[in-house]
């Protein structure tokens, strides 16, 4: 496993679905086939983009949009 602290990337043979199952559902949410997000870092949801408190934007996958909007209420 490799960790890059500056961007907090982790390279591992484990699948994203495997991580998703092990994370607390009340805090983490799948927003895209490539992203799981800690809900406390979300600033806003606009269309198909999620803006983080840091100013970065992440895509909101069409298959996850309805679930994300329900959980973020």
VMD Tcl script that builds the backbone (N, CA, C; Angstrom):
set m [mol new atoms 219]
animate dup $m
set s [atomselect $m all]
$s set {name element resname resid chain x y z} {
  {N N UNK 1 A 0.834 -1.166 0.000}
  {CA C UNK 1 A 0.000 0.000 0.000}
  {C C UNK 1 A 0.887 1.241 0.000}
  {N N UNK 2 A 0.521 2.231 -0.813}
  {CA C UNK 2 A 1.249 3.494 -0.857}
  {C C UNK 2 A 0.293 4.618 -0.507}
  {N N UNK 3 A 0.796 5.599 0.231}
  {CA C UNK 3 A -0.016 6.759 0.596}
  {C C UNK 3 A 0.747 8.011 0.203}
  {N N UNK 4 A 0.076 8.905 -0.503}
  {CA C UNK 4 A 0.638 10.201 -0.835}
  {C C UNK 4 A -0.060 11.231 0.030}
  {N N UNK 5 A 0.616 11.721 1.056}
  {CA C UNK 5 A 0.008 12.606 2.036}
  {C C UNK 5 A -0.478 13.924 1.446}
  {N N UNK 6 A 0.236 14.472 0.480}
  {CA C UNK 6 A -0.152 15.777 -0.047}
  {C C UNK 6 A -1.537 15.755 -0.691}
  {N N UNK 7 A -1.926 14.676 -1.284}
  {CA C UNK 7 A -3.239 14.555 -1.918}
  {C C UNK 7 A -4.092 13.480 -1.263}
  {N N UNK 8 A -3.519 12.748 -0.321}
  {CA C UNK 8 A -4.205 11.690 0.408}
  {C C UNK 8 A -4.753 10.598 -0.508}
  {N N UNK 9 A -3.940 10.157 -1.445}
  {CA C UNK 9 A -4.293 9.036 -2.301}
  {C C UNK 9 A -3.747 7.754 -1.690}
  {N N UNK 10 A -4.488 6.678 -1.834}
  {CA C UNK 10 A -4.040 5.387 -1.352}
  {C C UNK 10 A -4.112 4.404 -2.510}
  {N N UNK 11 A -3.029 3.718 -2.767}
  {CA C UNK 11 A -2.986 2.697 -3.802}
  {C C UNK 11 A -3.022 1.347 -3.106}
  {N N UNK 12 A -4.046 0.554 -3.410}
  {CA C UNK 12 A -4.237 -0.712 -2.728}
  {C C UNK 12 A -4.925 -1.706 -3.664}
  {N N UNK 13 A -4.743 -2.984 -3.453}
  {CA C UNK 13 A -5.432 -3.970 -4.288}
  {C C UNK 13 A -6.915 -4.117 -3.918}
  {N N UNK 14 A -7.342 -3.505 -2.844}
  {CA C UNK 14 A -8.737 -3.586 -2.399}
  {C C UNK 14 A -9.630 -2.748 -3.319}
  {N N UNK 15 A -10.848 -3.201 -3.580}
  {CA C UNK 15 A -11.755 -2.476 -4.456}
  {C C UNK 15 A -12.434 -1.326 -3.711}
  {N N UNK 16 A -12.929 -0.360 -4.463}
  {CA C UNK 16 A -13.642 0.761 -3.858}
  {C C UNK 16 A -14.917 0.270 -3.170}
  {N N UNK 17 A -15.563 -0.724 -3.736}
  {CA C UNK 17 A -16.747 -1.317 -3.092}
  {C C UNK 17 A -16.387 -1.935 -1.748}
  {N N UNK 18 A -15.223 -2.529 -1.661}
  {CA C UNK 18 A -14.764 -3.094 -0.392}
  {C C UNK 18 A -14.573 -2.023 0.662}
  {N N UNK 19 A -13.998 -0.884 0.263}
  {CA C UNK 19 A -13.859 0.234 1.192}
  {C C UNK 19 A -15.228 0.768 1.596}
  {N N UNK 20 A -16.114 0.898 0.632}
  {CA C UNK 20 A -17.447 1.433 0.892}
  {C C UNK 20 A -18.174 0.608 1.957}
  {N N UNK 21 A -18.049 -0.699 1.887}
  {CA C UNK 21 A -18.701 -1.582 2.855}
  {C C UNK 21 A -18.124 -1.437 4.258}
  {N N UNK 22 A -16.858 -1.070 4.359}
  {CA C UNK 22 A -16.216 -0.990 5.670}
  {C C UNK 22 A -16.328 0.395 6.324}
  {N N UNK 23 A -16.750 1.395 5.571}
  {CA C UNK 23 A -16.860 2.756 6.114}
  {C C UNK 23 A -18.235 2.993 6.732}
  {N N UNK 24 A -18.325 3.847 7.751}
  {CA C UNK 24 A -19.630 4.144 8.357}
  {C C UNK 24 A -20.552 4.862 7.360}
  {N N UNK 25 A -21.706 4.289 7.103}
  {CA C UNK 25 A -22.635 4.825 6.098}
  {C C UNK 25 A -23.179 6.203 6.457}
  {N N UNK 26 A -23.244 6.513 7.731}
  {CA C UNK 26 A -23.760 7.823 8.118}
  {C C UNK 26 A -22.759 8.947 7.837}
  {N N UNK 27 A -21.501 8.602 7.596}
  {CA C UNK 27 A -20.476 9.621 7.363}
  {C C UNK 27 A -19.961 9.640 5.920}
  {N N UNK 28 A -19.896 8.474 5.270}
  {CA C UNK 28 A -19.322 8.388 3.931}
  {C C UNK 28 A -20.380 8.000 2.913}
  {N N UNK 29 A -20.260 8.552 1.712}
  {CA C UNK 29 A -21.252 8.307 0.671}
  {C C UNK 29 A -20.549 8.120 -0.680}
  {N N UNK 30 A -21.050 7.164 -1.440}
  {CA C UNK 30 A -20.530 6.924 -2.788}
  {C C UNK 30 A -21.168 7.938 -3.714}
  {N N UNK 31 A -20.346 8.723 -4.425}
  {CA C UNK 31 A -20.873 9.769 -5.294}
  {C C UNK 31 A -20.619 9.498 -6.774}
  {N N UNK 32 A -19.803 8.494 -7.051}
  {CA C UNK 32 A -19.366 8.224 -8.426}
  {C C UNK 32 A -18.712 6.849 -8.412}
  {N N UNK 33 A -18.578 6.231 -9.562}
  {CA C UNK 33 A -17.931 4.918 -9.590}
  {C C UNK 33 A -16.487 4.984 -9.104}
  {N N UNK 34 A -15.903 6.186 -9.091}
  {CA C UNK 34 A -14.508 6.355 -8.682}
  {C C UNK 34 A -14.307 7.107 -7.381}
  {N N UNK 35 A -15.395 7.523 -6.719}
  {CA C UNK 35 A -15.260 8.363 -5.528}
  {C C UNK 35 A -16.195 7.975 -4.401}
  {N N UNK 36 A -15.640 7.942 -3.190}
  {CA C UNK 36 A -16.404 7.885 -1.946}
  {C C UNK 36 A -16.021 9.146 -1.189}
  {N N UNK 37 A -16.995 9.801 -0.594}
  {CA C UNK 37 A -16.765 11.114 -0.011}
  {C C UNK 37 A -17.242 11.177 1.433}
  {N N UNK 38 A -16.449 11.833 2.268}
  {CA C UNK 38 A -16.862 12.129 3.632}
  {C C UNK 38 A -17.846 13.298 3.548}
  {N N UNK 39 A -19.065 13.088 4.025}
  {CA C UNK 39 A -20.136 14.074 3.876}
  {C C UNK 39 A -19.823 15.408 4.540}
  {N N UNK 40 A -18.996 15.425 5.556}
  {CA C UNK 40 A -18.739 16.681 6.254}
  {C C UNK 40 A -17.898 17.661 5.439}
  {N N UNK 41 A -17.326 17.216 4.319}
  {CA C UNK 41 A -16.529 18.092 3.472}
  {C C UNK 41 A -17.321 18.716 2.324}
  {N N UNK 42 A -18.617 18.389 2.221}
  {CA C UNK 42 A -19.449 18.899 1.134}
  {C C UNK 42 A -19.916 20.318 1.440}
  {N N UNK 43 A -19.694 21.204 0.494}
  {CA C UNK 43 A -20.213 22.572 0.610}
  {C C UNK 43 A -21.547 22.679 -0.108}
  {N N UNK 44 A -21.609 22.160 -1.363}
  {CA C UNK 44 A -22.845 22.265 -2.132}
  {C C UNK 44 A -22.882 21.214 -3.233}
  {N N UNK 45 A -24.091 20.997 -3.740}
  {CA C UNK 45 A -24.301 20.120 -4.887}
  {C C UNK 45 A -24.967 20.973 -5.951}
  {N N UNK 46 A -24.350 21.053 -7.110}
  {CA C UNK 46 A -24.877 21.849 -8.212}
  {C C UNK 46 A -24.845 21.010 -9.477}
  {N N UNK 47 A -26.015 20.635 -9.944}
  {CA C UNK 47 A -26.086 19.804 -11.144}
  {C C UNK 47 A -25.407 18.471 -10.913}
  {N N UNK 48 A -24.395 18.185 -11.706}
  {CA C UNK 48 A -23.655 16.926 -11.597}
  {C C UNK 48 A -22.284 17.109 -10.962}
  {N N UNK 49 A -22.147 18.152 -10.147}
  {CA C UNK 49 A -20.878 18.421 -9.474}
  {C C UNK 49 A -21.111 18.626 -7.976}
  {N N UNK 50 A -20.161 18.162 -7.203}
  {CA C UNK 50 A -20.174 18.391 -5.758}
  {C C UNK 50 A -18.999 19.300 -5.444}
  {N N UNK 51 A -19.293 20.433 -4.842}
  {CA C UNK 51 A -18.235 21.364 -4.444}
  {C C UNK 51 A -17.889 21.100 -2.988}
  {N N UNK 52 A -16.593 20.933 -2.732}
  {CA C UNK 52 A -16.104 20.679 -1.384}
  {C C UNK 52 A -15.791 21.995 -0.676}
  {N N UNK 53 A -15.696 21.943 0.630}
  {CA C UNK 53 A -15.349 23.129 1.414}
  {C C UNK 53 A -13.981 23.671 1.036}
  {N N UNK 54 A -13.119 22.822 0.502}
  {CA C UNK 54 A -11.781 23.244 0.062}
  {C C UNK 54 A -11.815 24.007 -1.259}
  {N N UNK 55 A -12.974 23.984 -1.940}
  {CA C UNK 55 A -13.097 24.629 -3.244}
  {C C UNK 55 A -12.973 23.666 -4.408}
  {N N UNK 56 A -12.470 22.459 -4.159}
  {CA C UNK 56 A -12.355 21.456 -5.220}
  {C C UNK 56 A -13.751 20.973 -5.602}
  {N N UNK 57 A -13.871 20.484 -6.835}
  {CA C UNK 57 A -15.130 19.932 -7.315}
  {C C UNK 57 A -14.934 18.479 -7.727}
  {N N UNK 58 A -15.935 17.671 -7.439}
  {CA C UNK 58 A -15.925 16.259 -7.822}
  {C C UNK 58 A -17.190 15.960 -8.614}
  {N N UNK 59 A -17.101 15.036 -9.579}
  {CA C UNK 59 A -18.289 14.691 -10.357}
  {C C UNK 59 A -19.273 13.873 -9.531}
  {N N UNK 60 A -20.544 14.108 -9.786}
  {CA C UNK 60 A -21.612 13.323 -9.183}
  {C C UNK 60 A -22.148 12.412 -10.267}
  {N N UNK 61 A -21.923 11.112 -10.123}
  {CA C UNK 61 A -22.349 10.148 -11.131}
  {C C UNK 61 A -23.857 10.055 -11.232}
  {N N UNK 62 A -24.363 9.896 -12.445}
  {CA C UNK 62 A -25.821 9.856 -12.643}
  {C C UNK 62 A -26.468 8.700 -11.892}
  {N N UNK 63 A -25.755 7.603 -11.695}
  {CA C UNK 63 A -26.314 6.462 -10.957}
  {C C UNK 63 A -26.362 6.695 -9.456}
  {N N UNK 64 A -25.709 7.741 -8.961}
  {CA C UNK 64 A -25.636 8.007 -7.527}
  {C C UNK 64 A -26.378 9.285 -7.140}
  {N N UNK 65 A -26.804 10.065 -8.118}
  {CA C UNK 65 A -27.366 11.388 -7.871}
  {C C UNK 65 A -28.585 11.351 -6.945}
  {N N UNK 66 A -29.549 10.485 -7.201}
  {CA C UNK 66 A -30.759 10.456 -6.381}
  {C C UNK 66 A -30.469 10.045 -4.940}
  {N N UNK 67 A -29.568 9.120 -4.744}
  {CA C UNK 67 A -29.201 8.663 -3.394}
  {C C UNK 67 A -28.458 9.768 -2.647}
  {N N UNK 68 A -27.529 10.426 -3.327}
  {CA C UNK 68 A -26.747 11.493 -2.708}
  {C C UNK 68 A -27.667 12.615 -2.265}
  {N N UNK 69 A -28.573 13.051 -3.113}
  {CA C UNK 69 A -29.471 14.157 -2.760}
  {C C UNK 69 A -30.357 13.792 -1.585}
  {N N UNK 70 A -30.835 12.569 -1.484}
  {CA C UNK 70 A -31.661 12.139 -0.350}
  {C C UNK 70 A -30.847 12.137 0.940}
  {N N UNK 71 A -29.639 11.623 0.891}
  {CA C UNK 71 A -28.821 11.504 2.087}
  {C C UNK 71 A -28.264 12.834 2.566}
  {N N UNK 72 A -28.146 13.814 1.677}
  {CA C UNK 72 A -27.572 15.096 2.072}
  {C C UNK 72 A -28.630 16.049 2.632}
  {N N UNK 73 A -29.884 15.677 2.626}
  {CA C UNK 73 A -30.933 16.549 3.181}
  {C C UNK 73 A -30.802 16.717 4.673}
}
mol reanalyze $m
mol bondsrecalc $m
mol representation Tube
mol addrep $m
